[in-house]
Amino acid sequence: MQVAVLLFARLKELVGSAAVTLTIPSAGTVADIRAALGDAYPQTQPLLAHLLIAVDKEYAAPDTRVLPTSEVVCFPPVSGG
Amino acid sequence: MISTIAITTAPINYQRLVEEVRTPAAGAVVLFLGTVRELTAGKQTLSLVYEAYTEMAQKQMAAIAEEAATRWPIAKLAAVHRIGPLGLGEVAVAVALSTPHRAAAYEANTWIMEAIKARVPIWKQEHWADGTTEWQHPSS
């Protein structure tokens, strides 16, 4: 299954794009998104363990299911304020 | 009552936010402003660039405001975070709120700022005086 994923801040800079398409198993989860991102873009490895992943604008746990229609977004720890 | 909750590229009109939360129902008003600081551990900042996942940031800010309103007797509350390029001294974030007595106003404002820094998907990029740039990502 292909999933469109949006990226922000340092992650976007490392990948060189604000949006990527990742391939994960058809009953895939947020954990699969993290693994697929690291495989497709090895330069993200130093950030990978710290990345936060949101599905449909909510923080998602590793076992959260991802659908082809899900809005999936990956980003580094936040630093607003 | 929660009034303004916003992510904006425009300068924050914090005087307006203060007036927005003033009410005869409250005896205390606390305004917090987060501003762009020139020196961080001896390094000189020229400017900051803030980026947001705007839709989720807006939603998280609203959720934080609602949670604060269940914890403290907040009469009125307004919170705005600015994004885009900001120069030294400019206001990046403003939280204004009113409560019947001052202890709750200070506590609630501190809690809201900690929650914003921990949960709202906004990132700052330092533009240092030496010409380099650096995204700030705590714990990474």
Backbone of each chain as ProteinMPNN parsed JSONL, in Angstrom:
{"seq_chain_A": "MQVAVLLFARLKELVGSAAVTLTIPSAGTVADIRAALGDAYPQTQPLLAHLLIAVDKEYAAPDTRVLPTSEVVCFPPVSGG", "coords_chain_A": {"N_chain_A": [[0.848, -1.191, 0.0], [0.502, 2.227, -0.812], [1.408, 5.253, 0.744], [0.911, 8.662, 1.219], [3.064, 10.981, 2.72], [3.605, 13.71, 4.818], [6.264, 15.985, 5.654], [8.171, 17.796, 8.117], [10.225, 20.641, 9.134], [13.508, 19.927, 10.341], [13.465, 17.316, 9.399], [12.215, 17.473, 6.9], [14.166, 18.975, 5.634], [16.358, 17.183, 5.649], [15.427, 15.13, 3.989], [14.866, 16.524, 1.746], [12.484, 17.255, 0.666], [9.029, 18.185, 1.03], [7.056, 16.358, 1.006], [6.547, 12.868, 0.721], [6.186, 9.598, -0.813], [5.457, 6.579, 0.669], [5.903, 3.026, 0.862], [4.063, 0.591, 2.459], [3.023, -2.416, 4.307], [-0.273, -3.813, 3.569], [-2.076, -3.89, 5.751], [-0.992, -1.898, 7.332], [0.85, -0.034, 9.887], [1.622, 2.793, 12.053], [4.167, 2.239, 13.001], [5.214, 0.858, 10.832], [5.373, 2.918, 8.993], [7.408, 4.51, 10.089], [9.575, 2.729, 9.853], [9.657, 2.344, 7.061], [10.252, 4.909, 6.183], [12.848, 5.256, 7.198], [14.166, 3.261, 5.749], [13.825, 4.081, 3.065], [14.952, 6.583, 3.095], [17.851, 6.831, 4.19], [19.337, 8.857, 5.334], [17.77, 9.929, 7.285], [18.071, 8.465, 9.548], [19.496, 9.284, 12.007], [17.558, 10.882, 13.232], [15.373, 9.296, 13.425], [14.427, 7.653, 15.656], [13.412, 9.549, 17.332], [11.347, 10.753, 16.033], [8.057, 12.112, 15.689], [4.802, 10.995, 14.915], [1.893, 11.821, 13.242], [-1.504, 10.982, 12.706], [-4.178, 11.837, 10.785], [-4.214, 14.397, 11.999], [-3.808, 13.911, 14.733], [-1.678, 12.905, 17.431], [-0.097, 9.773, 16.993], [0.025, 6.377, 18.1], [2.501, 3.66, 17.957], [1.112, 1.348, 17.104], [-1.074, 2.276, 15.732], [-3.383, 2.062, 13.089], [-2.853, 2.6, 9.598], [-4.456, 3.999, 6.859], [-5.005, 4.048, 3.254], [-6.157, 6.483, 2.791], [-5.481, 8.022, 4.942], [-4.257, 10.98, 6.603], [-1.02, 11.361, 6.92], [1.668, 12.426, 8.874], [5.027, 13.213, 9.522], [7.359, 14.301, 11.972], [10.081, 16.059, 13.659], [10.889, 16.347, 17.25], [8.957, 18.904, 18.841], [9.389, 22.513, 18.903], [8.242, 24.979, 19.587], [7.149, 28.216, 20.905]], "CA_chain_A": [[0.0, 0.0, 0.0], [1.267, 3.464, -0.862], [0.877, 6.288, 1.636], [1.538, 9.985, 1.116], [3.493, 11.417, 4.051], [4.15, 15.078, 4.873], [7.425, 16.118, 6.541], [8.406, 19.174, 8.558], [11.43, 21.13, 9.813], [14.784, 19.264, 10.021], [13.186, 16.1, 8.631], [11.969, 17.937, 5.526], [15.467, 19.407, 5.12], [17.194, 15.993, 5.425], [14.887, 14.371, 2.864], [14.907, 17.405, 0.581], [11.133, 17.373, 0.119], [8.001, 18.337, 2.063], [6.107, 15.245, 0.905], [7.09, 11.655, 0.094], [5.265, 8.464, -0.857], [6.096, 5.396, 1.25], [5.194, 1.76, 0.65], [3.986, -0.223, 3.678], [2.081, -3.541, 4.145], [-1.648, -3.321, 3.386], [-2.673, -3.613, 7.065], [0.163, -1.255, 7.955], [0.699, 0.81, 11.084], [2.555, 3.9, 12.225], [5.509, 1.641, 13.127], [5.665, 0.561, 9.465], [5.713, 4.204, 8.366], [8.731, 4.886, 10.606], [10.567, 1.821, 9.266], [9.738, 2.602, 5.616], [10.938, 6.199, 6.005], [14.275, 5.013, 7.436], [14.698, 2.45, 4.644], [13.835, 4.845, 1.809], [15.792, 7.781, 3.263], [18.786, 6.476, 5.272], [19.853, 10.067, 5.983], [16.893, 10.291, 8.412], [18.334, 7.537, 10.666], [19.801, 9.907, 13.307], [16.346, 11.485, 13.804], [14.248, 8.363, 13.314], [13.89, 7.192, 16.934], [12.758, 10.67, 18.033], [10.272, 11.333, 15.218], [6.656, 11.992, 16.091], [3.975, 10.727, 13.739], [0.475, 12.158, 13.432], [-2.453, 10.453, 11.722], [-5.396, 12.67, 10.781], [-4.011, 15.556, 12.906], [-3.669, 13.518, 16.144], [-0.489, 12.082, 17.679], [-0.48, 8.374, 16.822], [0.869, 5.348, 18.728], [3.101, 2.78, 16.942], [0.179, 0.341, 16.572], [-2.201, 2.921, 15.035], [-3.513, 1.628, 11.699], [-2.783, 3.628, 8.563], [-5.244, 3.674, 5.668], [-4.518, 4.824, 2.1], [-6.761, 7.823, 2.85], [-5.048, 8.726, 6.161], [-3.299, 12.078, 6.5], [0.113, 10.946, 7.756], [2.666, 13.484, 8.948], [6.166, 12.882, 10.392], [8.138, 15.49, 12.316], [10.97, 15.951, 14.832], [10.341, 16.952, 18.474], [8.506, 20.277, 18.573], [10.195, 23.539, 19.588], [7.558, 26.274, 19.55], [7.242, 29.044, 22.107]], "C_chain_A": [[0.886, 1.245, 0.0], [0.593, 4.533, -0.016], [1.658, 7.586, 1.411], [1.846, 10.482, 2.516], [4.086, 12.826, 3.951], [5.261, 15.149, 5.921], [7.612, 17.585, 6.924], [9.807, 19.37, 9.131], [12.684, 20.36, 9.375], [14.573, 18.003, 9.175], [12.98, 16.431, 7.155], [13.293, 18.305, 4.859], [16.353, 18.198, 4.766], [16.745, 15.225, 4.187], [14.93, 15.203, 1.579], [13.557, 17.575, -0.084], [10.129, 17.457, 1.259], [6.996, 17.203, 2.044], [6.769, 14.07, 0.208], [5.975, 10.606, 0.028], [6.011, 7.24, -0.362], [5.252, 4.165, 0.973], [5.253, 0.948, 1.937], [3.013, -1.381, 3.438], [0.631, -3.044, 4.149], [-2.384, -3.108, 4.704], [-1.648, -2.889, 7.932], [-0.182, -0.336, 9.114], [1.706, 1.968, 11.047], [3.997, 3.377, 12.358], [6.081, 1.311, 11.746], [6.076, 1.826, 8.717], [7.124, 4.622, 8.779], [9.819, 4.035, 9.935], [10.759, 2.121, 7.776], [10.468, 3.918, 5.332], [12.446, 6.019, 6.156], [14.925, 4.21, 6.317], [14.858, 3.285, 3.373], [14.788, 6.04, 1.883], [16.743, 7.565, 4.44], [19.336, 7.703, 6.005], [18.979, 10.513, 7.162], [17.186, 9.452, 9.661], [18.644, 8.228, 12.002], [18.57, 10.485, 14.014], [15.254, 10.459, 14.073], [13.602, 7.98, 14.65], [13.095, 8.278, 17.64], [11.546, 11.212, 17.28], [8.903, 11.098, 15.826], [5.843, 11.8, 14.812], [2.521, 11.019, 14.09], [-0.343, 11.523, 12.32], [-3.748, 11.245, 11.883], [-5.364, 13.722, 11.894], [-4.034, 15.206, 14.394], [-2.369, 12.73, 16.275], [-0.9, 10.616, 17.671], [0.534, 7.446, 17.495], [1.409, 4.418, 17.633], [2.113, 1.793, 16.323], [-1.055, 0.954, 15.883], [-2.22, 2.477, 13.567], [-3.474, 2.819, 10.755], [-3.571, 3.151, 7.355], [-4.706, 4.493, 4.493], [-5.028, 6.265, 2.127], [-6.292, 8.632, 4.069], [-4.149, 9.91, 5.816], [-2.162, 11.773, 7.472], [1.205, 12.018, 7.696], [3.755, 13.081, 9.943], [6.942, 14.166, 10.7], [9.009, 15.25, 13.54], [10.301, 16.537, 16.068], [10.065, 18.444, 18.262], [9.334, 21.279, 19.391], [9.566, 24.925, 19.447], [7.773, 27.035, 20.843], [8.369, 30.036, 22.008]], "O_chain_A": [[1.886, 1.311, 0.715], [-0.626, 4.7, -0.052], [2.889, 7.602, 1.414], [0.995, 10.417, 3.403], [4.95, 13.095, 3.116], [5.209, 14.464, 6.943], [7.263, 18.492, 6.167], [10.475, 18.424, 9.549], [12.902, 20.161, 8.18], [15.408, 17.668, 8.336], [13.507, 15.751, 6.276], [13.522, 17.997, 3.69], [17.012, 18.186, 3.727], [17.573, 14.728, 3.425], [15.019, 14.663, 0.476], [13.471, 17.983, -1.242], [10.34, 16.877, 2.324], [6.173, 17.084, 2.952], [7.475, 14.251, -0.784], [4.961, 10.711, 0.719], [7.065, 6.891, -0.892], [4.029, 4.253, 0.862], [6.332, 0.649, 2.449], [2.252, -1.346, 2.471], [0.346, -1.97, 4.679], [-3.242, -2.228, 4.781], [-1.458, -3.216, 9.103], [-1.327, 0.079, 9.298], [2.517, 2.088, 10.129], [4.934, 4.013, 11.875], [7.28, 1.462, 11.513], [7.006, 1.81, 7.912], [7.932, 5.032, 7.946], [10.849, 4.555, 9.505], [11.888, 2.149, 7.287], [11.211, 4.023, 4.356], [13.228, 6.545, 5.365], [16.084, 4.438, 5.97], [15.881, 3.212, 2.693], [15.357, 6.458, 0.874], [16.491, 8.044, 5.546], [19.752, 7.604, 7.16], [19.387, 11.368, 7.947], [16.61, 9.702, 10.72], [18.117, 7.814, 13.034], [18.537, 10.57, 15.242], [14.327, 10.71, 14.845], [12.377, 7.981, 14.77], [12.212, 7.986, 18.447], [10.799, 12.032, 17.813], [8.622, 10.043, 16.395], [6.158, 12.369, 13.767], [1.992, 10.535, 15.091], [0.056, 11.519, 11.155], [-4.329, 11.312, 12.966], [-6.337, 13.914, 12.624], [-4.251, 16.082, 15.231], [-1.99, 11.985, 15.372], [-1.916, 10.245, 18.259], [1.739, 7.695, 17.464], [0.87, 4.375, 16.527], [2.25, 1.435, 15.153], [-1.973, 0.229, 15.497], [-1.194, 2.515, 12.888], [-3.986, 3.896, 11.06], [-3.377, 2.031, 6.882], [-4.035, 5.506, 4.694], [-4.407, 7.16, 1.554], [-6.662, 9.796, 4.214], [-3.376, 9.856, 4.86], [-2.314, 11.908, 8.686], [1.609, 12.456, 6.619], [3.459, 12.661, 11.062], [7.158, 15.004, 9.825], [8.733, 14.368, 14.353], [9.248, 17.164, 15.953], [10.828, 19.147, 17.599], [9.9, 20.937, 20.429], [10.261, 25.915, 19.218], [8.47, 26.58, 21.75], [8.59, 30.815, 22.935]]}, "seq_chain_B": "MISTIAITTAPINYQRLVEEVRTPAAGAVVLFLGTVRELTAGKQTLSLVYEAYTEMAQKQMAAIAEEAATRWPIAKLAAVHRIGPLGLGEVAVAVALSTPHRAAAYEANTWIMEAIKARVPIWKQEHWADGTTEWQHPSS", "coords_chain_B": {"N_chain_B": [[-14.099, 31.124, 29.426], [-13.114, 30.591, 26.143], [-11.513, 32.644, 23.875], [-9.83, 34.025, 21.381], [-7.916, 31.709, 19.55], [-5.11, 31.058, 17.843], [-2.942, 30.545, 14.967], [-0.627, 32.427, 13.336], [0.774, 34.48, 10.665], [1.084, 37.11, 10.945], [2.143, 40.056, 12.829], [1.729, 39.82, 16.398], [-0.98, 41.171, 18.027], [-0.802, 41.968, 21.022], [-1.784, 43.722, 22.902], [-4.445, 43.915, 22.217], [-5.241, 41.316, 22.787], [-5.013, 41.289, 25.572], [-7.008, 43.127, 26.278], [-9.142, 41.697, 25.362], [-9.404, 39.618, 27.218], [-9.954, 40.87, 29.582], [-12.315, 41.353, 32.162], [-15.142, 42.058, 34.261], [-15.698, 39.827, 35.761], [-13.353, 38.744, 36.557], [-10.51, 39.066, 38.725], [-7.902, 39.072, 38.165], [-5.421, 39.354, 35.664], [-3.215, 37.766, 33.519], [-0.555, 38.096, 31.299], [1.517, 36.388, 29.076], [4.411, 36.785, 27.13], [6.337, 35.375, 24.617], [9.432, 36.111, 23.358], [11.808, 36.962, 20.739], [15.032, 36.126, 21.465], [18.331, 37.49, 21.733], [20.786, 36.258, 22.536], [21.91, 32.94, 22.981], [23.279, 30.737, 25.056], [25.708, 32.118, 24.687], [25.836, 32.295, 21.928], [25.042, 34.259, 19.059], [21.927, 35.311, 17.876], [20.401, 36.158, 14.791], [17.903, 36.083, 13.619], [14.763, 34.279, 13.87], [13.11, 31.506, 12.375], [9.925, 30.311, 12.28], [8.131, 27.321, 11.808], [5.085, 25.613, 11.093], [2.851, 22.826, 11.43], [0.127, 23.646, 10.484], [-2.728, 23.158, 10.685], [-2.942, 21.067, 12.552], [-1.585, 22.223, 14.659], [-3.226, 24.341, 15.378], [-5.415, 22.889, 16.262], [-4.296, 21.502, 18.458], [-3.584, 23.644, 20.11], [-6.125, 24.607, 20.746], [-7.127, 22.393, 22.133], [-5.428, 22.346, 24.352], [-6.137, 24.765, 25.546], [-8.799, 24.223, 26.209], [-8.417, 22.122, 28.028], [-7.02, 23.461, 30.045], [-9.043, 25.131, 30.924], [-10.654, 23.37, 32.254], [-9.143, 22.809, 34.454], [-8.527, 25.145, 35.866], [-10.235, 28.057, 37.171], [-10.946, 29.688, 34.711], [-11.77, 32.792, 33.427], [-11.582, 34.207, 30.979], [-9.729, 33.495, 27.986], [-6.993, 33.765, 25.746], [-4.862, 32.772, 23.105], [-2.063, 32.98, 21.007], [0.106, 31.979, 18.429], [2.865, 32.955, 16.55], [4.115, 32.411, 13.217], [6.673, 31.898, 10.651], [9.253, 34.239, 9.49], [10.965, 35.902, 12.147], [12.176, 38.807, 13.722], [14.745, 40.021, 16.046], [13.533, 40.443, 19.346], [10.888, 40.426, 18.576], [7.472, 39.291, 19.029], [6.781, 35.97, 19.537], [4.97, 34.234, 20.683], [1.908, 34.53, 22.468], [0.094, 34.437, 25.464], [-2.81, 35.14, 27.037], [-4.806, 35.512, 29.887], [-7.601, 35.455, 32.203], [-8.624, 35.226, 35.621], [-10.573, 34.692, 38.665], [-8.871, 35.117, 40.959], [-5.319, 35.822, 41.58], [-3.409, 33.682, 41.87], [-4.271, 31.402, 40.463], [-4.273, 32.439, 37.891], [-1.544, 32.892, 37.282], [-0.585, 30.236, 37.556], [-2.119, 28.784, 35.637], [-1.362, 30.063, 33.274], [1.373, 29.463, 33.125], [1.242, 26.655, 32.945], [-0.118, 26.356, 30.49], [1.76, 27.456, 28.677], [3.886, 25.621, 29.005], [2.642, 23.341, 28.007], [2.128, 24.112, 25.367], [4.748, 24.301, 24.388], [5.485, 21.644, 24.582], [3.671, 20.105, 23.064], [2.481, 21.317, 20.745], [2.635, 21.258, 17.238], [5.007, 22.963, 16.157], [7.995, 24.441, 14.987], [11.222, 25.867, 15.599], [13.727, 27.604, 13.795], [17.002, 28.511, 14.146], [18.695, 31.363, 13.015], [21.82, 32.047, 12.907], [24.302, 34.516, 13.836], [26.704, 33.923, 12.629], [26.076, 33.093, 10.133], [25.132, 30.52, 9.792], [22.414, 28.103, 9.898], [20.025, 26.469, 12.045], [17.863, 23.946, 12.99], [15.815, 23.705, 15.846], [15.446, 21.028, 17.847], [14.343, 19.53, 20.507], [15.91, 17.027, 22.535], [16.729, 15.472, 20.391]], "CA_chain_B": [[-14.494, 31.232, 28.019], [-11.951, 30.704, 25.263], [-11.805, 33.53, 22.738], [-8.94, 33.806, 20.241], [-6.864, 30.69, 19.511], [-4.704, 31.237, 16.446], [-1.589, 30.476, 14.425], [-0.678, 33.543, 12.373], [2.049, 35.011, 10.157], [1.079, 38.56, 11.208], [2.56, 40.445, 14.188], [0.684, 39.537, 17.382], [-1.484, 42.359, 18.719], [-1.032, 41.452, 22.379], [-2.647, 44.664, 23.643], [-5.828, 43.538, 21.931], [-5.528, 40.067, 23.516], [-5.223, 41.639, 26.979], [-8.345, 43.727, 26.393], [-10.107, 40.631, 25.091], [-9.611, 38.744, 28.387], [-10.354, 41.654, 30.746], [-13.747, 41.218, 32.434], [-15.463, 42.27, 35.678], [-15.785, 38.531, 36.439], [-12.009, 38.339, 36.965], [-9.701, 40.045, 39.45], [-6.497, 38.912, 37.782], [-5.111, 39.124, 34.249], [-1.792, 37.492, 33.282], [-0.14, 38.0, 29.89], [2.878, 35.927, 28.818], [4.914, 36.958, 25.772], [7.611, 34.75, 24.274], [10.03, 37.017, 22.363], [13.044, 36.457, 20.126], [16.185, 36.495, 22.292], [19.541, 37.647, 20.926], [21.897, 35.374, 22.891], [21.628, 31.619, 23.526], [24.547, 30.129, 25.459], [26.822, 32.849, 24.105], [25.728, 32.419, 20.47], [24.2, 35.393, 18.693], [20.848, 35.062, 16.918], [19.974, 37.287, 13.953], [16.451, 35.961, 13.476], [14.223, 32.929, 13.98], [12.03, 31.172, 11.45], [9.036, 29.294, 12.851], [7.321, 26.564, 10.853], [4.03, 24.87, 11.797], [1.844, 21.993, 10.774], [-0.821, 24.637, 10.991], [-4.054, 22.644, 11.071], [-2.831, 20.31, 13.799], [-1.153, 23.163, 15.701], [-4.441, 25.047, 15.795], [-6.231, 21.925, 17.013], [-3.616, 21.246, 19.728], [-3.712, 24.858, 20.938], [-7.509, 24.642, 21.24], [-7.273, 21.31, 23.115], [-4.715, 22.795, 25.553], [-6.971, 25.806, 26.162], [-9.963, 23.572, 26.816], [-7.963, 21.373, 29.208], [-6.718, 24.456, 31.087], [-10.317, 25.644, 31.439], [-11.218, 22.384, 33.195], [-8.262, 22.728, 35.636], [-8.535, 26.411, 36.597], [-11.461, 28.839, 36.912], [-10.561, 30.722, 33.743], [-12.888, 33.615, 32.95], [-11.355, 34.362, 29.533], [-8.409, 33.014, 27.568], [-6.615, 33.946, 24.344], [-3.496, 32.318, 22.853], [-1.688, 33.128, 19.594], [1.509, 31.696, 18.087], [3.223, 33.473, 15.228], [5.065, 31.605, 12.447], [7.381, 32.653, 9.625], [10.486, 34.865, 9.985], [10.804, 36.896, 13.22], [13.393, 39.512, 14.098], [15.045, 40.116, 17.475], [12.571, 41.171, 20.165], [9.491, 40.273, 18.142], [6.677, 38.379, 19.846], [6.508, 34.702, 18.866], [3.794, 33.606, 21.271], [1.245, 35.31, 23.519], [-1.003, 33.778, 26.179], [-3.457, 36.081, 27.966], [-5.983, 34.91, 30.516], [-8.082, 36.079, 33.433], [-9.252, 34.341, 36.613], [-11.02, 35.508, 39.795], [-7.74, 35.482, 41.829], [-4.087, 35.791, 40.791], [-2.616, 32.44, 41.896], [-4.726, 30.548, 39.363], [-3.894, 33.048, 36.606], [-0.133, 32.559, 37.053], [-0.439, 28.779, 37.364], [-2.717, 28.357, 34.368], [-0.571, 30.587, 32.167], [2.6, 28.648, 33.062], [0.884, 25.319, 32.452], [-0.45, 26.459, 29.061], [2.999, 27.634, 27.915], [4.621, 24.344, 28.998], [1.914, 22.431, 27.118], [2.362, 24.556, 23.985], [6.12, 23.931, 24.004], [5.618, 20.183, 24.541], [2.699, 19.378, 22.229], [1.971, 21.946, 19.515], [3.617, 21.019, 16.17], [5.666, 24.173, 15.649], [9.454, 24.296, 15.135], [11.972, 27.095, 15.342], [15.044, 27.47, 13.173], [17.902, 29.618, 14.48], [19.579, 31.941, 12.006], [22.89, 32.583, 13.748], [25.074, 35.651, 13.299], [27.829, 33.435, 11.816], [25.591, 32.719, 8.806], [24.585, 29.172, 9.768], [21.046, 27.926, 10.392], [19.935, 25.249, 12.856], [16.552, 23.627, 13.55], [15.833, 23.341, 17.261], [14.622, 19.842, 18.088], [14.747, 19.044, 21.825], [16.132, 15.59, 22.764], [17.152, 14.726, 19.197]], "C_chain_B": [[-13.253, 31.426, 27.15], [-12.319, 31.609, 24.089], [-10.857, 33.204, 21.592], [-7.966, 32.654, 20.477], [-6.379, 30.7, 18.069], [-3.226, 30.969, 16.205], [-1.583, 31.514, 13.31], [0.707, 33.919, 11.869], [2.169, 36.503, 10.469], [1.615, 38.852, 12.608], [1.398, 40.265, 15.168], [0.297, 40.832, 18.101], [-1.843, 41.961, 20.155], [-1.839, 42.413, 23.238], [-4.119, 44.295, 23.441], [-6.215, 42.271, 22.693], [-5.792, 40.358, 24.986], [-6.62, 42.222, 27.165], [-9.432, 42.669, 26.223], [-10.41, 39.805, 26.344], [-9.992, 39.523, 29.648], [-11.864, 41.583, 30.923], [-14.005, 41.478, 33.922], [-15.574, 40.958, 36.462], [-14.435, 38.096, 37.006], [-11.307, 39.455, 37.713], [-8.244, 39.981, 39.064], [-6.385, 38.661, 36.292], [-3.614, 38.872, 34.152], [-1.564, 37.354, 31.79], [1.282, 37.451, 29.855], [3.205, 36.223, 27.372], [6.219, 36.202, 25.636], [8.211, 35.575, 23.148], [11.371, 36.467, 21.874], [14.256, 37.042, 20.859], [17.456, 36.539, 21.449], [20.619, 36.611, 21.24], [21.408, 34.066, 23.491], [22.952, 30.939, 23.782], [25.732, 30.778, 24.74], [26.771, 33.006, 22.592], [24.716, 33.497, 20.12], [23.201, 35.02, 17.597], [20.585, 36.331, 16.109], [18.468, 37.296, 13.812], [16.056, 34.508, 13.715], [13.203, 32.745, 12.875], [11.218, 30.059, 12.099], [8.229, 28.65, 11.742], [6.276, 25.788, 11.65], [3.33, 23.905, 10.862], [0.539, 22.644, 11.24], [-2.146, 24.053, 11.473], [-3.997, 21.886, 12.392], [-2.419, 21.229, 14.95], [-2.357, 23.912, 16.266], [-5.302, 24.146, 16.694], [-5.631, 21.641, 18.396], [-3.724, 22.451, 20.664], [-5.112, 24.921, 21.548], [-7.711, 23.581, 22.322], [-6.594, 21.694, 24.436], [-5.557, 23.839, 26.293], [-8.172, 25.18, 26.866], [-9.574, 22.802, 28.071], [-7.655, 22.332, 30.362], [-8.009, 24.952, 31.74], [-11.014, 24.648, 32.371], [-10.403, 22.335, 34.49], [-8.299, 23.977, 36.502], [-9.811, 27.186, 36.257], [-11.184, 30.008, 35.971], [-11.802, 31.47, 33.256], [-12.777, 33.782, 31.434], [-9.908, 34.003, 29.198], [-8.193, 33.273, 26.083], [-5.164, 33.515, 24.176], [-3.209, 32.383, 21.363], [-0.215, 32.782, 19.436], [1.766, 32.213, 16.69], [4.189, 32.519, 14.55], [5.649, 32.459, 11.322], [8.62, 33.291, 10.216], [10.201, 35.935, 11.038], [12.156, 37.497, 13.578], [13.562, 39.565, 15.606], [13.98, 40.941, 18.194], [11.124, 41.002, 19.746], [8.792, 39.189, 18.967], [6.322, 37.119, 19.045], [5.229, 34.058, 19.391], [3.239, 34.503, 22.372], [0.127, 34.487, 24.121], [-1.544, 34.78, 27.19], [-4.664, 35.381, 28.572], [-6.351, 35.651, 31.791], [-8.771, 35.031, 34.3], [-9.736, 35.216, 37.774], [-9.866, 35.994, 40.672], [-6.414, 35.168, 41.135], [-3.35, 34.46, 40.786], [-2.988, 31.542, 40.717], [-4.292, 31.105, 38.008], [-2.435, 32.736, 36.271], [0.044, 31.077, 36.743], [-0.934, 28.335, 35.995], [-1.864, 28.828, 33.201], [0.721, 29.78, 31.999], [2.316, 27.27, 32.471], [0.605, 25.339, 30.949], [0.819, 26.611, 28.227], [3.813, 26.349, 27.856], [3.965, 23.371, 28.02], [2.127, 22.819, 25.655], [3.746, 24.099, 23.527], [6.288, 22.42, 23.851], [4.81, 19.537, 23.419], [2.345, 19.99, 20.883], [3.018, 21.811, 18.396], [4.074, 22.302, 15.475], [7.153, 23.988, 15.925], [10.112, 25.626, 14.862], [13.332, 26.765, 14.748], [15.85, 28.716, 13.513], [18.64, 30.067, 13.222], [20.651, 32.689, 12.783], [23.649, 33.7, 13.033], [26.242, 35.183, 12.434], [27.377, 32.918, 10.444], [24.993, 31.322, 8.726], [23.128, 29.168, 10.254], [20.966, 26.578, 11.109], [18.507, 25.064, 13.386], [16.708, 23.22, 15.009], [14.867, 22.178, 17.47], [15.035, 19.218, 19.405], [14.895, 17.512, 21.834], [16.514, 14.81, 21.517], [18.619, 14.989, 18.908]], "O_chain_B": [[-12.444, 32.32, 27.399], [-13.309, 31.372, 23.397], [-11.056, 32.207, 20.897], [-7.269, 32.627, 21.491], [-7.147, 30.385, 17.16], [-2.383, 31.135, 17.087], [-2.444, 31.482, 12.431], [1.702, 33.704, 12.562], [3.233, 37.094, 10.279], [1.55, 37.99, 13.485], [0.242, 40.518, 14.831], [1.139, 41.498, 18.704], [-2.995, 41.662, 20.471], [-2.501, 41.995, 24.188], [-4.924, 44.356, 24.37], [-7.338, 42.143, 23.182], [-6.681, 39.757, 25.589], [-7.332, 41.853, 28.099], [-10.49, 42.731, 26.849], [-11.537, 39.341, 26.522], [-10.318, 38.921, 30.671], [-12.613, 41.734, 29.958], [-13.162, 41.147, 34.756], [-15.546, 40.971, 37.693], [-14.371, 37.189, 37.836], [-11.471, 40.633, 37.395], [-7.431, 40.75, 39.577], [-7.137, 37.873, 35.719], [-2.821, 39.673, 34.647], [-2.263, 36.611, 31.1], [2.165, 37.983, 30.528], [2.399, 35.958, 26.481], [7.119, 36.372, 26.459], [7.59, 35.734, 22.097], [11.981, 35.615, 22.521], [14.479, 38.253, 20.878], [17.635, 35.716, 20.551], [21.297, 36.131, 20.332], [20.585, 34.071, 24.406], [23.674, 30.599, 22.844], [26.633, 30.096, 24.252], [27.562, 33.758, 22.02], [23.682, 33.643, 20.773], [23.568, 34.492, 16.548], [20.548, 37.433, 16.656], [17.826, 38.345, 13.873], [16.908, 33.621, 13.758], [12.517, 33.687, 12.48], [11.75, 28.999, 12.428], [7.709, 29.327, 10.855], [6.552, 25.352, 12.768], [3.23, 24.142, 9.658], [-0.059, 22.247, 12.241], [-2.63, 24.41, 12.547], [-4.873, 22.032, 13.244], [-2.854, 21.036, 16.086], [-2.483, 24.09, 17.477], [-5.832, 24.572, 17.721], [-6.358, 21.55, 19.385], [-3.931, 22.292, 21.867], [-5.267, 25.249, 22.725], [-8.388, 23.835, 23.319], [-7.119, 21.405, 25.512], [-5.671, 23.797, 27.518], [-8.516, 25.564, 27.984], [-10.303, 22.817, 29.063], [-7.988, 22.052, 31.514], [-8.062, 25.165, 32.951], [-11.86, 25.033, 33.179], [-10.905, 21.873, 35.516], [-8.126, 23.901, 37.718], [-10.395, 26.997, 35.19], [-11.187, 31.167, 36.384], [-12.75, 30.873, 32.747], [-13.733, 33.538, 30.698], [-8.997, 34.181, 30.007], [-9.081, 33.038, 25.263], [-4.321, 33.851, 25.008], [-4.0, 31.907, 20.549], [0.62, 33.237, 20.218], [0.999, 31.954, 15.762], [4.999, 31.88, 15.222], [5.199, 33.576, 11.067], [9.019, 32.939, 11.327], [9.316, 36.771, 10.86], [13.15, 36.785, 13.719], [12.655, 39.206, 16.357], [13.575, 42.001, 17.716], [10.219, 41.394, 20.483], [9.433, 38.297, 19.523], [5.653, 37.192, 18.014], [4.494, 33.417, 18.641], [3.987, 35.147, 23.108], [-0.69, 33.909, 23.404], [-0.826, 35.216, 28.09], [-5.446, 34.741, 27.869], [-5.54, 36.368, 32.376], [-9.402, 34.096, 33.807], [-9.342, 36.38, 37.859], [-9.864, 37.15, 41.093], [-6.372, 34.352, 40.214], [-2.716, 34.129, 39.785], [-2.112, 30.988, 40.053], [-3.981, 30.347, 37.089], [-2.113, 32.367, 35.142], [0.733, 30.708, 35.792], [-0.249, 27.599, 35.285], [-1.66, 28.084, 32.242], [1.117, 29.453, 30.88], [3.051, 26.784, 31.611], [1.04, 24.447, 30.221], [0.95, 25.972, 27.184], [4.367, 26.007, 26.811], [4.656, 22.659, 27.291], [2.289, 21.948, 24.8], [3.904, 23.576, 22.424], [7.134, 21.964, 23.081], [5.229, 18.515, 22.875], [1.949, 19.27, 19.966], [4.168, 22.207, 18.585], [3.612, 22.665, 14.393], [7.535, 23.447, 16.963], [9.658, 26.412, 14.031], [13.991, 25.799, 15.133], [15.439, 29.836, 13.21], [19.146, 29.242, 12.461], [20.434, 33.804, 13.256], [23.636, 33.808, 11.807], [26.729, 35.942, 11.596], [28.179, 32.376, 9.684], [24.407, 30.963, 7.705], [22.677, 30.096, 10.925], [21.738, 25.663, 10.82], [18.0, 25.903, 14.13], [17.626, 22.479, 15.362], [13.655, 22.31, 17.3], [15.991, 18.443, 19.434], [14.102, 16.8, 21.217], [16.614, 13.584, 21.578], [19.164, 14.453, 17.943]]}, "name": "protein", "num_of_chains": 2, "seq": "MQVAVLLFARLKELVGSAAVTLTIPSAGTVADIRAALGDAYPQTQPLLAHLLIAVDKEYAAPDTRVLPTSEVVCFPPVSGGMISTIAITTAPINYQRLVEEVRTPAAGAVVLFLGTVRELTAGKQTLSLVYEAYTEMAQKQMAAIAEEAATRWPIAKLAAVHRIGPLGLGEVAVAVALSTPHRAAAYEANTWIMEAIKARVPIWKQEHWADGTTEWQHPSS"}
